[in-house]
Amino acid sequence: MNGLQYRQLRTISGKIWKDKVSHVELLQAVKFGTNQNFEWALQEDETKTPDLKSVETMIRLSRLRYTGHVMRMDNNRLPKIILHGEINMGKRKVGRPKQNFRSCIKEDLQCFNICNNSSDLAQLSQITSNRKTWRKLINKGAEQFQMEWERRRVENSIKRKTVQIQI
């Protein structure tokens, strides 16, 4: 998916693969104006700028947004029952366990520096109870995660270039 995003951003910006533009440079170069379609929904102190993010950041942010939505539901709603449910029958093949939605949420919370251990996850319903603070918290975490992602990409790019020069 990162490759598809990279290819589409190159097309939008008019670059070709021979230009050797990094993914981070493309994300920072392609800018859009503010989205005025939803200004009515924003508070007076809020602004919404459509900064581009990596696919990984967008997926993690969407998953956490949906989790907050489900956690605020009544306890008798099916999505909440399924989120907290356990399957105790059947067998899986030997090997690494399949990743489930709950383990992805735990990983996302750790990546966004919201909850760092499993004891904090018990308080997830309390954290998500206020929609506005939850959204601010996950958006702040997404910004930090995106900056770290960009830093790692640039660092790895520099390492690759130094290895190529040494050879």
MDAnalysis code that builds the backbone (N, CA, C; Angstrom):
import MDAnalysis as mda
import numpy as np

u = mda.Universe.empty(501, n_residues=167, atom_resindex=np.repeat(np.arange(167), 3), trajectory=True)
u.add_TopologyAttr("name", ["N", "CA", "C"] * 167)
u.add_TopologyAttr("resid", np.arange(1, 168))
u.add_TopologyAttr("resname", ["MET", "ASN", "GLY", "LEU", "GLN", "TYR", "ARG", "GLN", "LEU", "ARG", "THR", "ILE", "SER", "GLY", "LYS", "ILE", "TRP", "LYS", "ASP", "LYS", "VAL", "SER", "HIS", "VAL", "GLU", "LEU", "LEU", "GLN", "ALA", "VAL", "LYS", "PHE", "GLY", "THR", "ASN", "GLN", "ASN", "PHE", "GLU", "TRP", "ALA", "LEU", "GLN", "GLU", "ASP", "GLU", "THR", "LYS", "THR", "PRO", "ASP", "LEU", "LYS", "SER", "VAL", "GLU", "THR", "MET", "ILE", "ARG", "LEU", "SER", "ARG", "LEU", "ARG", "TYR", "THR", "GLY", "HIS", "VAL", "MET", "ARG", "MET", "ASP", "ASN", "ASN", "ARG", "LEU", "PRO", "LYS", "ILE", "ILE", "LEU", "HIS", "GLY", "GLU", "ILE", "ASN", "MET", "GLY", "LYS", "ARG", "LYS", "VAL", "GLY", "ARG", "PRO", "LYS", "GLN", "ASN", "PHE", "ARG", "SER", "CYS", "ILE", "LYS", "GLU", "ASP", "LEU", "GLN", "CYS", "PHE", "ASN", "ILE", "CYS", "ASN", "ASN", "SER", "SER", "ASP", "LEU", "ALA", "GLN", "LEU", "SER", "GLN", "ILE", "THR", "SER", "ASN", "ARG", "LYS", "THR", "TRP", "ARG", "LYS", "LEU", "ILE", "ASN", "LYS", "GLY", "ALA", "GLU", "GLN", "PHE", "GLN", "MET", "GLU", "TRP", "GLU", "ARG", "ARG", "ARG", "VAL", "GLU", "ASN", "SER", "ILE", "LYS", "ARG", "LYS", "THR", "VAL", "GLN", "ILE", "GLN", "ILE"])
u.atoms.positions = np.array([
    [0.816, -1.188, 0.000],
    [0.000, 0.000, 0.000],
    [0.865, 1.259, 0.000],
    [2.021, 1.172, 0.695],
    [2.933, 2.314, 0.657],
    [3.410, 2.577, -0.766],
    [3.669, 1.507, -1.493],
    [4.112, 1.644, -2.877],
    [3.056, 2.310, -3.743],
    [1.807, 1.940, -3.547],
    [0.719, 2.559, -4.312],
    [0.613, 4.042, -3.977],
    [0.688, 4.378, -2.689],
    [0.624, 5.785, -2.292],
    [1.794, 6.562, -2.903],
    [2.986, 5.975, -2.849],
    [4.179, 6.612, -3.405],
    [4.009, 6.867, -4.908],
    [3.499, 5.872, -5.603],
    [3.296, 5.990, -7.057],
    [2.268, 7.082, -7.382],
    [1.181, 7.117, -6.610],
    [0.151, 8.128, -6.856],
    [0.658, 9.536, -6.544],
    [1.437, 9.678, -5.481],
    [1.998, 10.991, -5.142],
    [2.989, 11.461, -6.206],
    [3.747, 10.524, -6.747],
    [4.665, 10.885, -7.841],
    [3.873, 11.383, -9.036],
    [2.766, 10.724, -9.346],
    [1.927, 11.135, -10.469],
    [1.349, 12.522, -10.227],
    [0.848, 12.771, -9.015],
    [0.262, 14.067, -8.683],
    [1.294, 15.181, -8.795],
    [2.497, 14.901, -8.296],
    [3.524, 15.951, -8.286],
    [4.276, 16.063, -9.608],
    [4.014, 15.169, -10.543],
    [4.666, 15.236, -11.849],
    [6.092, 14.703, -11.853],
    [6.429, 13.885, -10.878],
    [7.778, 13.296, -10.791],
    [7.763, 11.912, -11.424],
    [8.908, 11.477, -11.879],
    [9.051, 10.110, -12.387],
    [10.063, 9.391, -11.504],
    [10.158, 8.092, -11.657],
    [11.026, 7.321, -10.781],
    [12.487, 7.690, -10.954],
    [12.851, 8.202, -12.106],
    [14.236, 8.600, -12.353],
    [14.642, 9.824, -11.537],
    [13.655, 10.584, -11.057],
    [13.960, 11.768, -10.248],
    [14.470, 11.391, -8.854],
    [14.278, 10.147, -8.454],
    [14.759, 9.626, -7.164],
    [14.305, 10.491, -5.986],
    [13.025, 10.740, -5.915],
    [12.441, 11.508, -4.817],
    [11.971, 10.521, -3.750],
    [12.338, 10.767, -2.505],
    [11.959, 9.840, -1.436],
    [10.484, 9.989, -1.082],
    [9.989, 8.975, -0.413],
    [8.588, 8.966, 0.017],
    [8.316, 10.126, 0.973],
    [9.251, 10.373, 1.881],
    [9.098, 11.454, 2.855],
    [9.053, 12.803, 2.150],
    [9.925, 13.005, 1.175],
    [9.933, 14.268, 0.428],
    [8.622, 14.479, -0.313],
    [8.078, 13.396, -0.876],
    [6.795, 13.516, -1.575],
    [5.652, 13.852, -0.621],
    [5.631, 13.197, 0.540],
    [4.579, 13.478, 1.518],
    [4.617, 14.941, 1.957],
    [5.822, 15.485, 2.095],
    [5.952, 16.866, 2.539],
    [5.748, 17.858, 1.396],
    [5.987, 17.434, 0.174],
    [5.901, 18.349, -0.967],
    [4.470, 18.555, -1.446],
    [3.671, 17.495, -1.422],
    [2.301, 17.601, -1.932],
    [1.430, 18.208, -0.836],
    [0.943, 19.397, -1.067],
    [0.112, 20.106, -0.092],
    [-1.237, 20.421, -0.705],
    [-2.238, 20.415, 0.126],
    [-3.589, 20.738, -0.285],
    [-4.050, 21.944, 0.521],
    [-5.052, 22.630, 0.028],
    [-5.654, 23.723, 0.784],
    [-6.523, 23.172, 1.892],
    [-7.008, 24.045, 2.741],
    [-7.867, 23.583, 3.834],
    [-9.197, 23.103, 3.279],
    [-9.744, 22.103, 3.911],
    [-11.016, 21.535, 3.498],
    [-12.142, 22.339, 4.143],
    [-12.894, 23.053, 3.339],
    [-13.940, 23.916, 3.869],
    [-15.305, 23.227, 3.896],
    [-15.356, 21.971, 3.505],
    [-16.625, 21.247, 3.491],
    [-17.152, 20.965, 4.892],
    [-16.252, 20.840, 5.863],
    [-16.669, 20.435, 7.200],
    [-16.353, 21.478, 8.256],
    [-16.188, 22.730, 7.854],
    [-15.874, 23.774, 8.832],
    [-16.974, 23.930, 9.871],
    [-18.206, 23.638, 9.511],
    [-19.312, 23.753, 10.443],
    [-19.164, 22.797, 11.618],
    [-18.426, 21.694, 11.439],
    [-18.289, 20.693, 12.491],
    [-17.142, 20.996, 13.444],
    [-16.281, 21.939, 13.098],
    [-15.112, 22.232, 13.922],
    [-15.453, 23.237, 15.014],
    [-14.785, 23.099, 16.139],
    [-14.908, 24.090, 17.200],
    [-14.156, 25.342, 16.770],
    [-14.363, 26.458, 17.470],
    [-13.710, 27.699, 17.082],
    [-12.193, 27.629, 17.200],
    [-11.686, 26.861, 18.170],
    [-10.242, 26.776, 18.366],
    [-9.590, 25.682, 17.512],
    [-10.389, 24.945, 16.768],
    [-9.872, 23.845, 15.955],
    [-9.641, 24.277, 14.516],
    [-8.582, 23.766, 13.941],
    [-8.356, 23.919, 12.507],
    [-8.062, 22.550, 11.945],
    [-8.399, 22.356, 10.706],
    [-8.190, 21.053, 10.094],
    [-7.367, 21.247, 8.845],
    [-6.119, 20.840, 8.903],
    [-5.259, 20.932, 7.727],
    [-5.037, 19.523, 7.204],
    [-5.216, 19.313, 5.937],
    [-5.101, 17.961, 5.375],
    [-3.653, 17.589, 5.060],
    [-2.842, 17.391, 6.099],
    [-1.473, 16.939, 5.880],
    [-1.503, 15.476, 5.468],
    [-0.636, 15.132, 4.537],
    [-0.549, 13.739, 4.115],
    [0.248, 12.944, 5.124],
    [-0.190, 11.731, 5.353],
    [0.485, 10.836, 6.276],
    [0.788, 9.538, 5.554],
    [1.670, 8.745, 6.145],
    [1.960, 7.440, 5.579],
    [0.731, 6.553, 5.716],
    [0.671, 5.527, 4.917],
    [-0.461, 4.597, 4.956],
    [-0.541, 3.923, 6.321],
    [0.602, 3.573, 6.880],
    [0.625, 2.921, 8.189],
    [0.009, 3.820, 9.258],
    [0.350, 5.104, 9.235],
    [-0.206, 6.045, 10.213],
    [-1.710, 6.179, 10.033],
    [-2.163, 6.278, 8.795],
    [-3.597, 6.436, 8.539],
    [-4.383, 5.208, 8.987],
    [-3.834, 4.020, 8.756],
    [-4.524, 2.791, 9.168],
    [-4.611, 2.710, 10.680],
    [-3.488, 2.990, 11.362],
    [-3.494, 2.953, 12.824],
    [-4.469, 3.982, 13.401],
    [-4.485, 5.184, 12.829],
    [-5.377, 6.232, 13.308],
    [-6.837, 5.844, 13.095],
    [-7.154, 5.284, 11.955],
    [-8.535, 4.855, 11.678],
    [-8.973, 3.750, 12.622],
    [-8.066, 2.814, 12.889],
    [-8.390, 1.717, 13.794],
    [-8.680, 2.246, 15.200],
    [-7.876, 3.198, 15.668],
    [-8.100, 3.754, 17.000],
    [-9.360, 4.611, 17.050],
    [-9.656, 5.318, 15.958],
    [-10.887, 6.105, 15.902],
    [-12.102, 5.182, 16.036],
    [-12.069, 4.077, 15.287],
    [-13.179, 3.122, 15.346],
    [-13.271, 2.469, 16.716],
    [-12.141, 2.176, 17.324],
    [-12.141, 1.566, 18.656],
    [-12.791, 2.498, 19.670],
    [-12.472, 3.788, 19.584],
    [-13.116, 4.750, 20.473],
    [-14.614, 4.767, 20.276],
    [-15.036, 4.686, 19.024],
    [-16.468, 4.654, 18.699],
    [-17.131, 3.430, 19.322],
    [-16.498, 2.278, 19.184],
    [-17.064, 1.029, 19.722],
    [-17.073, 1.059, 21.244],
    [-16.021, 1.592, 21.856],
    [-15.948, 1.613, 23.316],
    [-17.013, 2.519, 23.929],
    [-17.475, 3.514, 23.198],
    [-18.525, 4.399, 23.707],
    [-19.928, 3.827, 23.501],
    [-20.038, 2.702, 22.799],
    [-21.350, 2.082, 22.562],
    [-21.888, 1.452, 23.840],
    [-23.193, 1.166, 23.828],
    [-23.803, 0.427, 24.937],
    [-23.229, -0.986, 24.973],
    [-23.235, -1.579, 26.152],
    [-22.647, -2.913, 26.316],
    [-23.401, -4.008, 25.576],
    [-24.648, -3.776, 25.194],
    [-25.410, -4.815, 24.498],
    [-25.282, -4.718, 22.979],
    [-24.501, -3.792, 22.464],
    [-24.310, -3.672, 21.021],
    [-23.332, -4.729, 20.518],
    [-23.607, -5.277, 19.355],
    [-22.832, -6.386, 18.801],
    [-21.345, -6.060, 18.588],
    [-20.968, -4.891, 18.020],
    [-19.536, -4.630, 17.851],
    [-18.758, -4.638, 19.166],
    [-19.362, -4.124, 20.226],
    [-18.677, -4.111, 21.517],
    [-18.578, -5.514, 22.101],
    [-19.615, -6.316, 21.917],
    [-19.590, -7.704, 22.393],
    [-18.494, -8.472, 21.677],
    [-18.384, -8.269, 20.365],
    [-17.365, -8.971, 19.584],
    [-15.965, -8.505, 19.954],
    [-15.793, -7.211, 20.208],
    [-14.471, -6.687, 20.571],
    [-13.964, -7.312, 21.862],
    [-14.870, -7.519, 22.824],
    [-14.457, -8.067, 24.117],
    [-14.617, -9.586, 24.196],
    [-15.153, -10.191, 23.152],
    [-15.421, -11.628, 23.191],
    [-14.174, -12.479, 22.986],
    [-14.281, -13.723, 23.379],
    [-13.221, -14.723, 23.221],
    [-13.816, -15.969, 22.578],
    [-13.056, -16.582, 21.697],
    [-13.472, -17.853, 21.104],
    [-12.707, -18.944, 21.824],
    [-13.430, -19.901, 22.390],
    [-12.773, -20.931, 23.186],
    [-12.905, -22.315, 22.564],
    [-13.212, -22.383, 21.285],
    [-13.323, -23.684, 20.651],
    [-12.536, -23.681, 19.341],
    [-12.152, -24.831, 18.921],
    [-11.384, -24.948, 17.695],
    [-9.896, -24.889, 17.964],
    [-9.122, -25.267, 16.957],
    [-7.667, -25.269, 17.079],
    [-7.067, -24.554, 15.890],
    [-5.960, -23.916, 16.144],
    [-5.214, -23.266, 15.071],
    [-3.974, -24.085, 14.772],
    [-3.408, -23.828, 13.610],
    [-2.200, -24.538, 13.223],
    [-1.037, -24.113, 14.112],
    [-0.008, -24.955, 14.148],
    [1.188, -24.664, 14.912],
    [1.919, -23.508, 14.234],
    [2.514, -22.651, 15.027],
    [3.263, -21.519, 14.490],
    [2.864, -20.227, 15.172],
    [3.241, -19.155, 14.549],
    [2.937, -17.843, 15.117],
    [1.423, -17.628, 15.148],
    [0.903, -17.156, 16.266],
    [-0.547, -16.916, 16.347],
    [-0.985, -15.848, 15.350],
    [-2.165, -16.022, 14.813],
    [-2.725, -15.012, 13.922],
    [-2.961, -13.741, 14.712],
    [-2.764, -12.616, 14.053],
    [-2.985, -11.353, 14.732],
    [-4.471, -11.010, 14.688],
    [-5.007, -10.609, 15.826],
    [-6.412, -10.243, 15.874],
    [-6.549, -8.734, 16.080],
    [-7.766, -8.247, 16.029],
    [-8.018, -6.807, 16.111],
    [-7.551, -6.242, 17.445],
    [-7.796, -6.986, 18.519],
    [-7.419, -6.495, 19.842],
    [-5.908, -6.340, 19.988],
    [-5.135, -7.283, 19.447],
    [-3.678, -7.155, 19.525],
    [-3.186, -5.998, 18.661],
    [-3.871, -5.743, 17.545],
    [-3.519, -4.581, 16.715],
    [-3.778, -3.283, 17.469],
    [-4.871, -3.233, 18.216],
    [-5.203, -2.041, 19.003],
    [-4.143, -1.817, 20.074],
    [-3.723, -2.885, 20.756],
    [-2.680, -2.750, 21.774],
    [-1.404, -2.199, 21.161],
    [-1.036, -2.725, 19.994],
    [0.168, -2.248, 19.301],
    [0.020, -0.784, 18.878],
    [-1.159, -0.417, 18.379],
    [-1.405, 0.967, 17.961],
    [-1.299, 1.927, 19.140],
    [-1.870, 1.534, 20.279],
    [-1.805, 2.376, 21.469],
    [-0.369, 2.572, 21.929],
    [0.440, 1.515, 21.822],
    [1.840, 1.638, 22.205],
    [2.605, 2.504, 21.213],
    [2.328, 2.354, 19.922],
    [3.001, 3.162, 18.909],
    [2.661, 4.643, 19.038],
    [1.446, 4.946, 19.461],
    [1.010, 6.335, 19.612],
    [1.274, 6.867, 21.024],
    [1.966, 6.083, 21.859],
    [2.318, 6.452, 23.236],
    [1.092, 6.817, 24.077],
    [0.031, 6.054, 23.920],
    [-1.179, 6.288, 24.712],
    [-1.202, 5.339, 25.904],
    [-1.026, 4.062, 25.660],
    [-0.944, 3.055, 26.717],
    [0.306, 2.234, 26.461],
    [1.149, 2.097, 27.471],
    [2.396, 1.370, 27.269],
    [2.398, -0.020, 27.870],
    [1.398, -0.365, 28.671],
    [1.338, -1.725, 29.201],
    [-0.115, -2.179, 29.284],
    [-0.295, -3.441, 29.572],
    [-1.643, -4.015, 29.540],
    [-2.538, -3.503, 30.664],
    [-1.961, -3.019, 31.765],
    [-2.815, -2.497, 32.833],
    [-3.520, -1.220, 32.392],
    [-2.881, -0.439, 31.523],
    [-3.518, 0.764, 30.994],
    [-4.674, 0.412, 30.056],
    [-4.589, -0.747, 29.417],
    [-5.641, -1.140, 28.478],
    [-6.961, -1.394, 29.187],
    [-6.908, -1.733, 30.456],
    [-8.145, -1.919, 31.217],
    [-8.873, -0.590, 31.374],
    [-8.137, 0.498, 31.313],
    [-8.732, 1.821, 31.456],
    [-9.133, 2.419, 30.107],
    [-9.101, 1.635, 29.058],
    [-9.387, 2.147, 27.719],
    [-10.795, 2.728, 27.626],
    [-11.764, 2.105, 28.267],
    [-13.131, 2.631, 28.193],
    [-13.225, 3.992, 28.873],
    [-12.448, 4.197, 29.922],
    [-12.438, 5.490, 30.600],
    [-11.771, 6.542, 29.723],
    [-10.692, 6.190, 29.043],
    [-9.978, 7.127, 28.173],
    [-10.840, 7.527, 26.989],
    [-11.559, 6.571, 26.429],
    [-12.348, 6.842, 25.227],
    [-13.718, 7.441, 25.523],
    [-14.092, 7.551, 26.778],
    [-15.448, 8.004, 27.105],
    [-15.740, 9.420, 26.602],
    [-14.762, 10.295, 26.619],
    [-14.952, 11.650, 26.097],
    [-14.400, 11.700, 24.675],
    [-15.282, 11.820, 23.712],
    [-14.898, 11.754, 22.295],
    [-13.876, 12.825, 21.921],
    [-14.088, 14.037, 22.389],
    [-13.216, 15.157, 21.994],
    [-11.784, 14.945, 22.501],
    [-11.642, 14.550, 23.760],
    [-10.295, 14.335, 24.289],
    [-9.643, 13.105, 23.651],
    [-10.447, 12.075, 23.377],
    [-9.920, 10.880, 22.710],
    [-9.374, 11.228, 21.332],
    [-10.144, 12.011, 20.557],
    [-9.695, 12.396, 19.222],
    [-8.420, 13.227, 19.283],
    [-8.345, 14.157, 20.231],
    [-7.126, 14.959, 20.381],
    [-5.942, 14.075, 20.733],
    [-6.172, 13.118, 21.622],
    [-5.099, 12.226, 22.071],
    [-4.566, 11.375, 20.924],
    [-5.465, 10.785, 20.141],
    [-4.984, 9.921, 19.057],
    [-4.404, 10.742, 17.903],
    [-4.930, 11.939, 17.658],
    [-4.348, 12.774, 16.607],
    [-2.951, 13.243, 16.982],
    [-2.760, 13.573, 18.256],
    [-1.423, 13.954, 18.727],
    [-0.469, 12.767, 18.605],
    [-0.945, 11.591, 18.994],
    [-0.129, 10.381, 18.863],
    [0.213, 10.082, 17.417],
    [-0.741, 10.321, 16.506],
    [-0.496, 10.080, 15.085],
    [0.567, 11.034, 14.547],
    [0.538, 12.291, 14.991],
    [1.559, 13.249, 14.560],
    [2.943, 12.810, 15.017],
    [3.049, 12.388, 16.274],
    [4.332, 11.926, 16.798],
    [4.808, 10.677, 16.065],
    [3.882, 9.748, 15.828],
    [4.233, 8.519, 15.116],
    [4.707, 8.838, 13.702],
    [4.026, 9.776, 13.024],
    [4.392, 10.152, 11.665],
    [5.783, 10.792, 11.630],
    [6.079, 11.650, 12.593],
    [7.413, 12.274, 12.644],
    [8.490, 11.222, 12.861],
    [8.216, 10.265, 13.745],
    [9.169, 9.184, 13.993],
    [9.327, 8.310, 12.749],
    [8.231, 8.041, 12.048],
    [8.262, 7.243, 10.823],
    [9.123, 7.937, 9.767],
    [8.916, 9.244, 9.612],
    [9.707, 9.999, 8.638],
    [11.183, 10.008, 9.021],
    [11.476, 10.173, 10.322],
    [12.864, 10.176, 10.778],
    [13.541, 8.844, 10.474],
    [12.828, 7.732, 10.748],
    [13.394, 6.404, 10.470],
    [13.639, 6.209, 8.986],
    [12.688, 6.658, 8.140],
    [12.851, 6.511, 6.690],
    [14.076, 7.272, 6.196],
    [14.246, 8.508, 6.673],
    [15.389, 9.322, 6.256],
    [16.683, 8.691, 6.751],
    [16.672, 8.223, 7.991],
    [17.860, 7.589, 8.572],
    [18.254, 6.341, 7.780],
    [17.278, 5.500, 7.440],
    [17.564, 4.296, 6.661],
    [18.066, 4.637, 5.266],
    [17.540, 5.698, 4.691],
    [17.978, 6.134, 3.374],
    [19.437, 6.568, 3.412],
    [19.804, 7.300, 4.439],
    [21.192, 7.750, 4.589],
    [22.116, 6.549, 4.777],
    [21.689, 5.577, 5.577],
    [22.494, 4.363, 5.780],
    [22.722, 3.633, 4.465],
    [21.649, 3.490, 3.655],
    [21.788, 2.807, 2.363],
    [22.757, 3.532, 1.454],
    [22.674, 4.852, 1.430],
    [23.565, 5.643, 0.573],
    [25.014, 5.514, 1.007],
    [25.272, 5.500, 2.319],
    [26.661, 5.365, 2.799],
    [27.196, 3.989, 2.492],
    [26.371, 2.953, 2.577],
    [26.818, 1.589, 2.252],
    [27.142, 1.498, 0.759],
    [26.335, 2.111, -0.110],
    [26.591, 2.090, -1.547],
    [27.880, 2.823, -1.888],
    [28.168, 3.899, -1.199],
    [29.394, 4.662, -1.470],
    [30.616, 3.854, -1.048],
    [30.534, 3.120, 0.059],
    [31.664, 2.327, 0.540],
    [31.972, 1.162, -0.388],
    [30.957, 0.636, -1.059],
    [31.155, -0.519, -1.939],
    [31.758, -0.021, -3.203],
])
